[in-house]
């Protein structure tokens, strides 16, 4: 895993990792550190971390069919009072936002990634890429003062 992050504002994460599940924890930690540096509260940092974890697992499982040697690029930066995280793959190019919702079955593993992203992030978009694969863009806003710790939700 290559990693460059700057502790100064705005926090920057720029990682290129292979699609090995062993890399998920390091990516999650780097993005959580960036979220802390961006001023997100403890709950927001945890939500960003969980969403990165789920998104990475989905790329490995679905876009790459479990292959452990394919590239994933993860970046995070401050923007408009929050944190923007991008995850780029060169997988099958299927846009998860266009798939019909799968009924949740607590006895079957998986199926929570998209639910987490939609409920915990303030903006989630998938952009098919011309050279193949997908770019996931997730945004988490800082809680506004006097908003009871809740950020304004809005999906793009």
Secondary structure, DSSP 8 states (H G I E B T S, - for coil): -EEEEESSSS-EEEEEEES-GGGHHHHHHHHHHHHHHTT--HHHHHHHHHHHHHHHHHIIIIISTT-SSSEEEEEEEEETTEEEEEEEE-S----GGGS------TTSS---HHHHHHHH-SEEEEEE-TTSSEEEEEEEE---TTTTT-------
